[in-house]
Amino acid sequence: MFPAVHRLILPHFTSCKRQIVYVPKHKPPEQKDFEKLKDFLIANEKILVLTGAGISTESGIPDYRSEEVGLYARSNHKPIQYQEFIKYPKVRQRYWARNFVGWPRFSKIEPNATHLAITNLQKIGKVTAIVTQNVDRLHHKAGSHNVVELHGTGYIVKCLKCPYEIDREELQKELLKNNPDMRSSFSMIRPDGDVELTQEQVDKFRTPLCPKCEGPLKPDIVFFGDNVPKHRVEKVRHEVNSSDAVFVLGSSLTVYSSYRIILQAKEENKNVAILNIGPTRADDLVHLKISTKCGDILPDLCKSA
């Protein structure tokens, strides 16, 4: 058998129960899975890694779509729509109230064994770029570089009317000054860092405005219904073109912005491997698909790469 799997060190603020609940049911990796992925890593010198919410579940952040444990399966929550955020002050008030309460926990979440393994593969030159669908900055916390945040990040906030922007941590201090009595207890944080609040709590919240022009502030996240900025799309296309292969980790590739990366790789005759619990949109297009938890196999692959 392949070497003993590295056990995940849980963040201090998450219980083992919560950690397990956020990861979908899966089979443990088999020796043949390890050997196939090992051959993939050895055969390709410049690998682009594409990551999705499935790697952050191991740090305690739920994804949207996983059966039984994803946010859609556990609640009637619908992610915020871009046009609603732009048009309606009440929608922005609800979003920022929830984000404000959830931020202290969300910002303290730590990278897990998968993030660290990707960083190690990058250090030895196997991974040349990382494209992530996640907005949690866990790749940065793990020490990775050349990370393209496909859907933006929750760590930067921008004005919708002028060039002003502010670090999310700095904005939290301002929000706390304006909402000193805001309190909430919650059991689940969402993939974008917000939580559930009562309508009374939302109504009392003072929504942040740009200090320069008093315009609305928005996190630098591509909300549902919005488009990935063209310069970012071109950056991703360049990174795919410069790579030998694409390695998908923890993504169902349901969103087209990630799926088109696979389409480009196929057009350029590049090898594609997927490591993900459950089916993906590209299963019938790729050379290799392994269905198991990333953290149960990737750390040991680093030793053999």
ZADO-1210 file (C-alpha; in nm, 4 decimals, padded with zeros to 6 digits):
<atoms>
<atom x="00.0000" y="00.0000" z="00.0000" code="MET" pos="1"/>
<atom x="00.1013" y="00.3626" z="-00.0386" code="PHE" pos="2"/>
<atom x="00.2393" y="00.5498" z="00.2652" code="PRO" pos="3"/>
<atom x="00.0170" y="00.6260" z="00.5614" code="ALA" pos="4"/>
<atom x="-00.2178" y="00.9148" z="00.4894" code="VAL" pos="5"/>
<atom x="-00.1374" y="01.2418" z="00.6620" code="HIS" pos="6"/>
<atom x="-00.4151" y="01.3220" z="00.9057" code="ARG" pos="7"/>
<atom x="-00.5732" y="01.6645" z="00.8780" code="LEU" pos="8"/>
<atom x="-00.5016" y="01.9040" z="01.1639" code="ILE" pos="9"/>
<atom x="-00.8322" y="02.0740" z="01.2361" code="LEU" pos="10"/>
<atom x="-00.8506" y="02.4499" z="01.2918" code="PRO" pos="11"/>
<atom x="-00.8984" y="02.5317" z="01.6598" code="HIS" pos="12"/>
<atom x="-01.2436" y="02.6787" z="01.6037" code="PHE" pos="13"/>
<atom x="-01.3973" y="02.3769" z="01.4297" code="THR" pos="14"/>
<atom x="-01.5020" y="02.0536" z="01.5918" code="SER" pos="15"/>
<atom x="-01.4295" y="01.7127" z="01.4456" code="CYS" pos="16"/>
<atom x="-01.8017" y="01.6646" z="01.3996" code="LYS" pos="17"/>
<atom x="-01.8360" y="01.9775" z="01.1876" code="ARG" pos="18"/>
<atom x="-01.5256" y="01.8914" z="00.9885" code="GLN" pos="19"/>
<atom x="-01.6610" y="01.5497" z="00.8945" code="ILE" pos="20"/>
<atom x="-02.0079" y="01.6811" z="00.8121" code="VAL" pos="21"/>
<atom x="-01.8753" y="01.9237" z="00.5486" code="TYR" pos="22"/>
<atom x="-01.6910" y="01.6534" z="00.3531" code="VAL" pos="23"/>
<atom x="-01.9244" y="01.4345" z="00.1399" code="PRO" pos="24"/>
<atom x="-01.9339" y="01.0586" z="00.1807" code="LYS" pos="25"/>
<atom x="-01.6495" y="00.8959" z="-00.0077" code="HIS" pos="26"/>
<atom x="-01.4475" y="00.5810" z="-00.0451" code="LYS" pos="27"/>
<atom x="-01.0859" y="00.5751" z="00.0748" code="PRO" pos="28"/>
<atom x="-00.8226" y="00.5822" z="-00.2010" code="PRO" pos="29"/>
<atom x="-00.6966" y="00.2548" z="-00.3403" code="GLU" pos="30"/>
<atom x="-00.3411" y="00.1650" z="-00.4338" code="GLN" pos="31"/>
<atom x="-00.4301" y="00.1830" z="-00.8046" code="LYS" pos="32"/>
<atom x="-00.5583" y="00.5397" z="-00.7547" code="ASP" pos="33"/>
<atom x="-00.2288" y="00.6407" z="-00.6016" code="PHE" pos="34"/>
<atom x="-00.0280" y="00.4784" z="-00.8826" code="GLU" pos="35"/>
<atom x="-00.2332" y="00.6422" z="-01.1587" code="LYS" pos="36"/>
<atom x="-00.1971" y="00.9884" z="-01.0078" code="LEU" pos="37"/>
<atom x="00.1705" y="00.9275" z="-00.9398" code="LYS" pos="38"/>
<atom x="00.2244" y="00.8443" z="-01.3071" code="ASP" pos="39"/>
<atom x="00.0346" y="01.1602" z="-01.4040" code="PHE" pos="40"/>
<atom x="00.2583" y="01.3785" z="-01.1869" code="LEU" pos="41"/>
<atom x="00.5774" y="01.2146" z="-01.3112" code="ILE" pos="42"/>
<atom x="00.4764" y="01.2373" z="-01.6780" code="ALA" pos="43"/>
<atom x="00.3977" y="01.6103" z="-01.6713" code="ASN" pos="44"/>
<atom x="00.6485" y="01.8804" z="-01.5817" code="GLU" pos="45"/>
<atom x="00.4365" y="02.1969" z="-01.5863" code="LYS" pos="46"/>
<atom x="00.0991" y="02.1379" z="-01.4251" code="ILE" pos="47"/>
<atom x="-00.1793" y="02.3908" z="-01.3812" code="LEU" pos="48"/>
<atom x="-00.3874" y="02.3103" z="-01.0741" code="VAL" pos="49"/>
<atom x="-00.7554" y="02.4062" z="-01.0750" code="LEU" pos="50"/>
<atom x="-00.9207" y="02.3976" z="-00.7334" code="THR" pos="51"/>
<atom x="-01.2801" y="02.4232" z="-00.6170" code="GLY" pos="52"/>
<atom x="-01.4810" y="02.4283" z="-00.2971" code="ALA" pos="53"/>
<atom x="-01.4149" y="02.0576" z="-00.2440" code="GLY" pos="54"/>
<atom x="-01.0694" y="02.1296" z="-00.1053" code="ILE" pos="55"/>
<atom x="-01.1953" y="02.3935" z="00.1385" code="SER" pos="56"/>
<atom x="-01.4533" y="02.1607" z="00.2927" code="THR" pos="57"/>
<atom x="-01.1597" y="01.9929" z="00.4666" code="GLU" pos="58"/>
<atom x="-01.0889" y="02.3238" z="00.6428" code="SER" pos="59"/>
<atom x="-01.4482" y="02.3618" z="00.7617" code="GLY" pos="60"/>
<atom x="-01.6069" y="02.5644" z="00.4800" code="ILE" pos="61"/>
<atom x="-01.9101" y="02.3941" z="00.3208" code="PRO" pos="62"/>
<atom x="-01.9497" y="02.3878" z="-00.0551" code="ASP" pos="63"/>
<atom x="-02.2736" y="02.4585" z="-00.2389" code="TYR" pos="64"/>
<atom x="-02.3579" y="02.1423" z="-00.4311" code="ARG" pos="65"/>
<atom x="-02.2364" y="01.8290" z="-00.2512" code="SER" pos="66"/>
<atom x="-02.5032" y="01.5700" z="-00.1873" code="GLU" pos="67"/>
<atom x="-02.6373" y="01.5745" z="00.1718" code="GLU" pos="68"/>
<atom x="-02.3710" y="01.8115" z="00.3093" code="VAL" pos="69"/>
<atom x="-02.3564" y="02.0998" z="00.0593" code="GLY" pos="70"/>
<atom x="-02.5241" y="02.4310" z="00.1371" code="LEU" pos="71"/>
<atom x="-02.8078" y="02.3676" z="-00.1090" code="TYR" pos="72"/>
<atom x="-02.8799" y="02.0304" z="00.0512" code="ALA" pos="73"/>
<atom x="-02.8677" y="02.1615" z="00.4088" code="ARG" pos="74"/>
<atom x="-03.0741" y="02.4768" z="00.3682" code="SER" pos="75"/>
<atom x="-03.2962" y="02.6754" z="00.1334" code="ASN" pos="76"/>
<atom x="-03.0211" y="02.9339" z="00.0961" code="HIS" pos="77"/>
<atom x="-02.9669" y="03.0850" z="-00.2467" code="LYS" pos="78"/>
<atom x="-02.6420" y="03.2703" z="-00.3155" code="PRO" pos="79"/>
<atom x="-02.6676" y="03.6423" z="-00.3697" code="ILE" pos="80"/>
<atom x="-02.7285" y="03.7556" z="-00.7253" code="GLN" pos="81"/>
<atom x="-02.5139" y="04.0303" z="-00.8759" code="TYR" pos="82"/>
<atom x="-02.8024" y="04.2366" z="-01.0156" code="GLN" pos="83"/>
<atom x="-02.9906" y="04.2244" z="-00.6851" code="GLU" pos="84"/>
<atom x="-02.6837" y="04.3458" z="-00.4971" code="PHE" pos="85"/>
<atom x="-02.6332" y="04.6310" z="-00.7448" code="ILE" pos="86"/>
<atom x="-02.9963" y="04.7462" z="-00.7506" code="LYS" pos="87"/>
<atom x="-03.1312" y="04.7094" z="-00.3978" code="TYR" pos="88"/>
<atom x="-02.9920" y="04.8764" z="-00.0801" code="PRO" pos="89"/>
<atom x="-03.1832" y="04.6264" z="00.1362" code="LYS" pos="90"/>
<atom x="-03.0027" y="04.3370" z="-00.0340" code="VAL" pos="91"/>
<atom x="-02.6672" y="04.5029" z="00.0330" code="ARG" pos="92"/>
<atom x="-02.7684" y="04.5624" z="00.3954" code="GLN" pos="93"/>
<atom x="-02.8571" y="04.1941" z="00.4409" code="ARG" pos="94"/>
<atom x="-02.5365" y="04.0794" z="00.2716" code="TYR" pos="95"/>
<atom x="-02.3056" y="04.3041" z="00.4732" code="TRP" pos="96"/>
<atom x="-02.4772" y="04.2279" z="00.8044" code="ALA" pos="97"/>
<atom x="-02.4283" y="03.8547" z="00.7513" code="ARG" pos="98"/>
<atom x="-02.0761" y="03.8976" z="00.6212" code="ASN" pos="99"/>
<atom x="-01.9803" y="04.1180" z="00.9150" code="PHE" pos="100"/>
<atom x="-02.0887" y="03.8596" z="01.1713" code="VAL" pos="101"/>
<atom x="-01.9296" y="03.5699" z="00.9825" code="GLY" pos="102"/>
<atom x="-01.5993" y="03.7414" z="00.9036" code="TRP" pos="103"/>
<atom x="-01.4115" y="03.6757" z="01.2324" code="PRO" pos="104"/>
<atom x="-01.4487" y="03.2987" z="01.1899" code="ARG" pos="105"/>
<atom x="-01.4130" y="03.2954" z="00.8119" code="PHE" pos="106"/>
<atom x="-01.0917" y="03.4993" z="00.8168" code="SER" pos="107"/>
<atom x="-00.9312" y="03.2686" z="01.0742" code="LYS" pos="108"/>
<atom x="-00.9880" y="02.9460" z="00.8792" code="ILE" pos="109"/>
<atom x="-00.6568" y="02.7781" z="00.8035" code="GLU" pos="110"/>
<atom x="-00.5344" y="02.5821" z="00.5006" code="PRO" pos="111"/>
<atom x="-00.5460" y="02.2045" z="00.5227" code="ASN" pos="112"/>
<atom x="-00.3257" y="01.9195" z="00.4017" code="ALA" pos="113"/>
<atom x="-00.4417" y="01.9618" z="00.0418" code="THR" pos="114"/>
<atom x="-00.3481" y="02.3310" z="00.0249" code="HIS" pos="115"/>
<atom x="-00.0086" y="02.2549" z="00.1763" code="LEU" pos="116"/>
<atom x="00.0504" y="01.9657" z="-00.0646" code="ALA" pos="117"/>
<atom x="-00.0200" y="02.1934" z="-00.3619" code="ILE" pos="118"/>
<atom x="00.2301" y="02.4436" z="-00.2245" code="THR" pos="119"/>
<atom x="00.4895" y="02.1674" z="-00.1916" code="ASN" pos="120"/>
<atom x="00.4315" y="02.0599" z="-00.5518" code="LEU" pos="121"/>
<atom x="00.4815" y="02.4210" z="-00.6522" code="GLN" pos="122"/>
<atom x="00.8070" y="02.4457" z="-00.4567" code="LYS" pos="123"/>
<atom x="00.9562" y="02.1512" z="-00.6445" code="ILE" pos="124"/>
<atom x="00.8507" y="02.2999" z="-00.9779" code="GLY" pos="125"/>
<atom x="00.5716" y="02.0590" z="-01.0688" code="LYS" pos="126"/>
<atom x="00.2922" y="02.3124" z="-01.0329" code="VAL" pos="127"/>
<atom x="00.3446" y="02.6321" z="-01.2310" code="THR" pos="128"/>
<atom x="00.0113" y="02.8033" z="-01.1597" code="ALA" pos="129"/>
<atom x="-00.2992" y="02.7649" z="-00.9454" code="ILE" pos="130"/>
<atom x="-00.6434" y="02.8714" z="-01.0632" code="VAL" pos="131"/>
<atom x="-00.8962" y="02.8630" z="-00.7809" code="THR" pos="132"/>
<atom x="-01.2714" y="02.9071" z="-00.7757" code="GLN" pos="133"/>
<atom x="-01.2526" y="02.9759" z="-00.4022" code="ASN" pos="134"/>
<atom x="-01.2603" y="03.3228" z="-00.2475" code="VAL" pos="135"/>
<atom x="-01.1115" y="03.2182" z="00.0883" code="ASP" pos="136"/>
<atom x="-00.7416" y="03.2918" z="00.0211" code="ARG" pos="137"/>
<atom x="-00.6366" y="02.9572" z="00.1729" code="LEU" pos="138"/>
<atom x="-00.3836" y="02.9012" z="-00.1070" code="HIS" pos="139"/>
<atom x="-00.2133" y="03.2264" z="-00.0101" code="HIS" pos="140"/>
<atom x="-00.2148" y="03.1285" z="00.3568" code="LYS" pos="141"/>
<atom x="-00.0506" y="02.7983" z="00.2575" code="ALA" pos="142"/>
<atom x="00.2332" y="02.9879" z="00.0904" code="GLY" pos="143"/>
<atom x="00.1423" y="02.9364" z="-00.2748" code="SER" pos="144"/>
<atom x="00.2257" y="03.1912" z="-00.5443" code="HIS" pos="145"/>
<atom x="00.0968" y="03.2655" z="-00.8955" code="ASN" pos="146"/>
<atom x="-00.2590" y="03.2053" z="-00.7750" code="VAL" pos="147"/>
<atom x="-00.5351" y="03.3252" z="-01.0070" code="VAL" pos="148"/>
<atom x="-00.8553" y="03.3811" z="-00.8091" code="GLU" pos="149"/>
<atom x="-01.1073" y="03.3041" z="-01.0817" code="LEU" pos="150"/>
<atom x="-01.4062" y="03.4318" z="-00.8862" code="HIS" pos="151"/>
<atom x="-01.2211" y="03.6998" z="-00.6927" code="GLY" pos="152"/>
<atom x="-01.1632" y="03.7201" z="-00.3193" code="THR" pos="153"/>
<atom x="-01.3522" y="03.8148" z="-00.0068" code="GLY" pos="154"/>
<atom x="-01.0407" y="03.9829" z="00.1304" code="TYR" pos="155"/>
<atom x="-01.0682" y="04.2956" z="-00.0875" code="ILE" pos="156"/>
<atom x="-01.3641" y="04.5364" z="-00.0994" code="VAL" pos="157"/>
<atom x="-01.4218" y="04.7881" z="-00.3794" code="LYS" pos="158"/>
<atom x="-01.6496" y="05.0830" z="-00.4423" code="CYS" pos="159"/>
<atom x="-01.8955" y="05.0375" z="-00.7278" code="LEU" pos="160"/>
<atom x="-01.8733" y="05.4051" z="-00.8309" code="LYS" pos="161"/>
<atom x="-01.5089" y="05.5085" z="-00.7895" code="CYS" pos="162"/>
<atom x="-01.1598" y="05.3469" z="-00.7724" code="PRO" pos="163"/>
<atom x="-01.1616" y="05.3252" z="-00.3905" code="TYR" pos="164"/>
<atom x="-01.0798" y="04.9877" z="-00.2373" code="GLU" pos="165"/>
<atom x="-01.0056" y="04.8670" z="00.1148" code="ILE" pos="166"/>
<atom x="-00.8706" y="04.5535" z="00.2798" code="ASP" pos="167"/>
<atom x="-01.1574" y="04.3494" z="00.4254" code="ARG" pos="168"/>
<atom x="-00.9881" y="04.3334" z="00.7651" code="GLU" pos="169"/>
<atom x="-00.9676" y="04.7139" z="00.7776" code="GLU" pos="170"/>
<atom x="-01.3316" y="04.7437" z="00.6771" code="LEU" pos="171"/>
<atom x="-01.4246" y="04.5089" z="00.9620" code="GLN" pos="172"/>
<atom x="-01.2879" y="04.7639" z="01.2092" code="LYS" pos="173"/>
<atom x="-01.5069" y="05.0345" z="01.0572" code="GLU" pos="174"/>
<atom x="-01.8108" y="04.8090" z="01.0592" code="LEU" pos="175"/>
<atom x="-01.7517" y="04.7289" z="01.4237" code="LEU" pos="176"/>
<atom x="-01.7433" y="05.0992" z="01.5107" code="LYS" pos="177"/>
<atom x="-02.0742" y="05.1535" z="01.3341" code="ASN" pos="178"/>
<atom x="-02.2390" y="04.8349" z="01.4641" code="ASN" pos="179"/>
<atom x="-02.0974" y="04.7806" z="01.8161" code="PRO" pos="180"/>
<atom x="-02.3993" y="04.5861" z="01.9427" code="ASP" pos="181"/>
<atom x="-02.4218" y="04.3396" z="01.6545" code="MET" pos="182"/>
<atom x="-02.4148" y="03.9845" z="01.7871" code="ARG" pos="183"/>
<atom x="-02.5170" y="03.6460" z="01.6506" code="SER" pos="184"/>
<atom x="-02.4831" y="03.2778" z="01.7197" code="SER" pos="185"/>
<atom x="-02.4625" y="03.0543" z="01.4159" code="PHE" pos="186"/>
<atom x="-02.3822" y="02.6948" z="01.3334" code="SER" pos="187"/>
<atom x="-02.2812" y="02.7195" z="00.9674" code="MET" pos="188"/>
<atom x="-02.0669" y="02.9630" z="00.7785" code="ILE" pos="189"/>
<atom x="-02.1264" y="02.9851" z="00.4036" code="ARG" pos="190"/>
<atom x="-01.8680" y="02.9505" z="00.1252" code="PRO" pos="191"/>
<atom x="-01.8482" y="03.3290" z="00.0821" code="ASP" pos="192"/>
<atom x="-01.8165" y="03.3918" z="00.4561" code="GLY" pos="193"/>
<atom x="-02.1689" y="03.5025" z="00.5485" code="ASP" pos="194"/>
<atom x="-02.4074" y="03.3556" z="00.8074" code="VAL" pos="195"/>
<atom x="-02.7777" y="03.3475" z="00.8905" code="GLU" pos="196"/>
<atom x="-02.9287" y="03.6391" z="01.0877" code="LEU" pos="197"/>
<atom x="-03.2767" y="03.7426" z="01.2004" code="THR" pos="198"/>
<atom x="-03.4572" y="04.0143" z="01.0064" code="GLN" pos="199"/>
<atom x="-03.4421" y="04.2367" z="01.3142" code="GLU" pos="200"/>
<atom x="-03.0626" y="04.2083" z="01.3239" code="GLN" pos="201"/>
<atom x="-03.0390" y="04.2891" z="00.9535" code="VAL" pos="202"/>
<atom x="-03.2673" y="04.5920" z="00.9820" code="ASP" pos="203"/>
<atom x="-03.0504" y="04.7451" z="01.2541" code="LYS" pos="204"/>
<atom x="-02.7259" y="04.7033" z="01.0615" code="PHE" pos="205"/>
<atom x="-02.5544" y="05.0130" z="00.9211" code="ARG" pos="206"/>
<atom x="-02.4392" y="04.9299" z="00.5684" code="THR" pos="207"/>
<atom x="-02.0879" y="05.0466" z="00.4722" code="PRO" pos="208"/>
<atom x="-02.0467" y="05.3217" z="00.2135" code="LEU" pos="209"/>
<atom x="-01.7420" y="05.4479" z="00.0275" code="CYS" pos="210"/>
<atom x="-01.5690" y="05.7235" z="00.2311" code="PRO" pos="211"/>
<atom x="-01.4697" y="05.8984" z="-00.0926" code="LYS" pos="212"/>
<atom x="-01.7983" y="05.9170" z="-00.2854" code="CYS" pos="213"/>
<atom x="-02.0559" y="05.7461" z="-00.0586" code="GLU" pos="214"/>
<atom x="-02.1099" y="05.4814" z="-00.3242" code="GLY" pos="215"/>
<atom x="-02.1980" y="05.1197" z="-00.2361" code="PRO" pos="216"/>
<atom x="-01.9175" y="04.8825" z="-00.1412" code="LEU" pos="217"/>
<atom x="-01.8910" y="04.5296" z="-00.2737" code="LYS" pos="218"/>
<atom x="-01.6429" y="04.2503" z="-00.2007" code="PRO" pos="219"/>
<atom x="-01.4192" y="04.1718" z="-00.4972" code="ASP" pos="220"/>
<atom x="-01.6144" y="03.8516" z="-00.5621" code="ILE" pos="221"/>
<atom x="-01.7813" y="03.7456" z="-00.8862" code="VAL" pos="222"/>
<atom x="-02.1389" y="03.7017" z="-00.7665" code="PHE" pos="223"/>
<atom x="-02.3825" y="03.4710" z="-00.9441" code="PHE" pos="224"/>
<atom x="-02.5021" y="03.6398" z="-01.2612" code="GLY" pos="225"/>
<atom x="-02.1840" y="03.8437" z="-01.3014" code="ASP" pos="226"/>
<atom x="-01.8954" y="03.7751" z="-01.5385" code="ASN" pos="227"/>
<atom x="-01.5324" y="03.6949" z="-01.4666" code="VAL" pos="228"/>
<atom x="-01.3296" y="04.0042" z="-01.5678" code="PRO" pos="229"/>
<atom x="-01.1786" y="03.9751" z="-01.9152" code="LYS" pos="230"/>
<atom x="-00.8233" y="04.0343" z="-01.7963" code="HIS" pos="231"/>
<atom x="-00.8588" y="03.7415" z="-01.5569" code="ARG" pos="232"/>
<atom x="-01.0009" y="03.5177" z="-01.8292" code="VAL" pos="233"/>
<atom x="-00.7017" y="03.6025" z="-02.0475" code="GLU" pos="234"/>
<atom x="-00.4618" y="03.5344" z="-01.7608" code="LYS" pos="235"/>
<atom x="-00.6139" y="03.1901" z="-01.7124" code="VAL" pos="236"/>
<atom x="-00.5992" y="03.1171" z="-02.0858" code="ARG" pos="237"/>
<atom x="-00.2307" y="03.2082" z="-02.0832" code="HIS" pos="238"/>
<atom x="-00.1576" y="02.9834" z="-01.7854" code="GLU" pos="239"/>
<atom x="-00.3394" y="02.6887" z="-01.9430" code="VAL" pos="240"/>
<atom x="-00.1533" y="02.7448" z="-02.2689" code="ASN" pos="241"/>
<atom x="00.1804" y="02.7519" z="-02.0843" code="SER" pos="242"/>
<atom x="00.1161" y="02.4277" z="-01.8974" code="SER" pos="243"/>
<atom x="00.1665" y="02.0640" z="-01.9952" code="ASP" pos="244"/>
<atom x="-00.1392" y="01.9377" z="-01.8092" code="ALA" pos="245"/>
<atom x="-00.4318" y="02.0377" z="-01.5879" code="VAL" pos="246"/>
<atom x="-00.4990" y="01.8805" z="-01.2486" code="PHE" pos="247"/>
<atom x="-00.8489" y="01.9459" z="-01.1090" code="VAL" pos="248"/>
<atom x="-00.8881" y="01.9185" z="-00.7324" code="LEU" pos="249"/>
<atom x="-01.2201" y="01.9362" z="-00.5495" code="GLY" pos="250"/>
<atom x="-01.4384" y="02.0847" z="-00.8229" code="SER" pos="251"/>
<atom x="-01.7477" y="01.9508" z="-00.9957" code="SER" pos="252"/>
<atom x="-01.6759" y="02.1961" z="-01.2822" code="LEU" pos="253"/>
<atom x="-02.0454" y="02.2861" z="-01.2904" code="THR" pos="254"/>
<atom x="-01.9760" y="02.6558" z="-01.3441" code="VAL" pos="255"/>
<atom x="-01.8760" y="02.7327" z="-01.7020" code="TYR" pos="256"/>
<atom x="-01.5879" y="02.9611" z="-01.6002" code="SER" pos="257"/>
<atom x="-01.4069" y="02.6511" z="-01.4709" code="SER" pos="258"/>
<atom x="-01.5407" y="02.4033" z="-01.7274" code="TYR" pos="259"/>
<atom x="-01.4026" y="02.6092" z="-02.0166" code="ARG" pos="260"/>
<atom x="-01.0530" y="02.5589" z="-01.8748" code="ILE" pos="261"/>
<atom x="-01.0974" y="02.1882" z="-01.9421" code="ILE" pos="262"/>
<atom x="-01.2326" y="02.2612" z="-02.2891" code="LEU" pos="263"/>
<atom x="-00.9242" y="02.4699" z="-02.3679" code="GLN" pos="264"/>
<atom x="-00.6922" y="02.2001" z="-02.2344" code="ALA" pos="265"/>
<atom x="-00.8644" y="01.9417" z="-02.4543" code="LYS" pos="266"/>
<atom x="-00.8375" y="02.1679" z="-02.7595" code="GLU" pos="267"/>
<atom x="-00.4639" y="02.1966" z="-02.6928" code="GLU" pos="268"/>
<atom x="-00.4279" y="01.8192" z="-02.6428" code="ASN" pos="269"/>
<atom x="-00.3152" y="01.8473" z="-02.2840" code="LYS" pos="270"/>
<atom x="-00.3571" y="01.5743" z="-02.0257" code="ASN" pos="271"/>
<atom x="-00.6275" y="01.6382" z="-01.7665" code="VAL" pos="272"/>
<atom x="-00.6711" y="01.4563" z="-01.4354" code="ALA" pos="273"/>
<atom x="-00.9545" y="01.5067" z="-01.1870" code="ILE" pos="274"/>
<atom x="-00.9443" y="01.4251" z="-00.8161" code="LEU" pos="275"/>
<atom x="-01.2876" y="01.4922" z="-00.6718" code="ASN" pos="276"/>
<atom x="-01.5533" y="01.3244" z="-00.4600" code="ILE" pos="277"/>
<atom x="-01.8446" y="01.2462" z="-00.6905" code="GLY" pos="278"/>
<atom x="-01.9089" y="01.3154" z="-01.0595" code="PRO" pos="279"/>
<atom x="-01.8005" y="01.6258" z="-01.2490" code="THR" pos="280"/>
<atom x="-01.9140" y="01.7947" z="-01.5671" code="ARG" pos="281"/>
<atom x="-01.5982" y="01.6833" z="-01.7480" code="ALA" pos="282"/>
<atom x="-01.5744" y="01.3166" z="-01.6472" code="ASP" pos="283"/>
<atom x="-01.6233" y="01.1987" z="-02.0050" code="ASP" pos="284"/>
<atom x="-01.3584" y="01.4389" z="-02.1410" code="LEU" pos="285"/>
<atom x="-01.0559" y="01.3696" z="-01.9235" code="VAL" pos="286"/>
<atom x="-00.7765" y="01.1154" z="-01.9251" code="HIS" pos="287"/>
<atom x="-00.8006" y="01.0297" z="-01.5553" code="LEU" pos="288"/>
<atom x="-01.0717" y="01.0646" z="-01.2896" code="LYS" pos="289"/>
<atom x="-01.0247" y="00.9541" z="-00.9277" code="ILE" pos="290"/>
<atom x="-01.3161" y="00.9837" z="-00.6854" code="SER" pos="291"/>
<atom x="-01.1894" y="01.0247" z="-00.3296" code="THR" pos="292"/>
<atom x="-01.1005" y="01.2973" z="-00.0793" code="LYS" pos="293"/>
<atom x="-00.8045" y="01.5091" z="-00.1895" code="CYS" pos="294"/>
<atom x="-00.6498" y="01.5196" z="00.1570" code="GLY" pos="295"/>
<atom x="-00.6403" y="01.1389" z="00.1761" code="ASP" pos="296"/>
<atom x="-00.4060" y="01.0988" z="-00.1194" code="ILE" pos="297"/>
<atom x="-00.2434" y="01.4234" z="-00.2342" code="LEU" pos="298"/>
<atom x="00.0055" y="01.4700" z="00.0547" code="PRO" pos="299"/>
<atom x="00.1611" y="01.1295" z="-00.0149" code="ASP" pos="300"/>
<atom x="00.1730" y="01.1997" z="-00.3875" code="LEU" pos="301"/>
<atom x="00.4040" y="01.4915" z="-00.3110" code="CYS" pos="302"/>
<atom x="00.6611" y="01.2500" z="-00.1759" code="LYS" pos="303"/>
<atom x="00.6649" y="01.0536" z="-00.4995" code="SER" pos="304"/>
<atom x="00.6520" y="01.3426" z="-00.7480" code="ALA" pos="305"/>
</atoms>
